[in-house]
Amino acid sequence: MHLPHLAVLASLLLRGPQTINEIATRTERYREGPQGDPAAVDAAIDRLANREEPLAVRLARRSGEREPRIDQCWAASVAGAPLAEARPLAPAQTP
């Protein structure tokens, strides 16, 4: 059984938001993964995103980034904000 969407979800859970090419590179060694094929990664993301309860979301490209990123919707973000509003935490300021 070939389940590339599970490899994509595992990569997102372990590594956080990534571009399609980053996911393709990081899942190419998974036996059931998309084998480094960006088109297969894109299809797996569509499968995860088009569920009744989506497990992945395509984020808008932010300024300074070349490509949009994909994030998982299963676990809460580090900041505790909904993923659509999640932003990296600011560095801690020393008193």
N, C-alpha and C positions, 0 to 999 in steps of 0.2 A: 504494500500500500504506500503510495507516494503522497506525503502530506507536507508540502513546502510551507504552507501557512503556519504550521506549528514551529518550524525552524525560525521563521520570521518573527513570530510572537516571542519566542525564547530570546532572540537577539535583542528585541526591543525592551524586554523586561530586564535583561542583564546590563545593557549598555545605554539605555535611554534613547532620546530622539536621535534619528540618524537619517542620512540621505539614502536613496534607493541603491546607489553604488556602494555605500558603506555596508548596507545590509547584505548586498550580494557578495561582497568580499568576506564578510564575517560568517556567512552561512554556507559557503562553498564546500566545507568539509563535513557538513551534516549529511548523514546517509540519506535521510528523507527530505533534505533541503532542496532549495532551488538550484543548487550546483553552480552558483556564481553567475547565473543568468539574470540580468536586470529585468528582462521582460517577464520572467517567471516570478521574480520578486514583486513586480508591479501587480501581476495577477493575484498573487497571494495576499497583498495588501488590500486589493479590491475585495477579495473574499472576506477578509477580517473586518473591513470597514462597512460592508453592505449587509451585515447581520442585523437581526432585529435589535440586539444589544451590541453595538459595535465594540470590537476589541482593538481597533487601530483607527487613527485619525491622521489625515494629511494636514500639517500645519502650514500656515501661510509663510512664504519666504520673508525673513526679516532683513532689514537693511544690513549690509555687510556680509551677507551669506550668498553664495552662488546658486544654491539649490534649495528647494523647500525640503523640510524634514518630515518624517513620519514618527508618530509617538503611539504608545499603547494606551488603552483606556481601561485596562483591567484594574490596576493598582493606583492608589492615590499618588499624586506627585509629592516630592519632598517638602515643598512649601505648604502642602495641604490645600492648595487652591484647585479648583476644577482645571483639567488639563488645557482647556481652551484659553484659560487666563494665566496659566503657569508661566513664570519667568524665572531665570536663574536668580539665586539668592545673591544679594549684595555682599561683598566681603565684610567681615566683622571689623568694626572700628574700635581701636584701642582707646581707652579713656585718657 
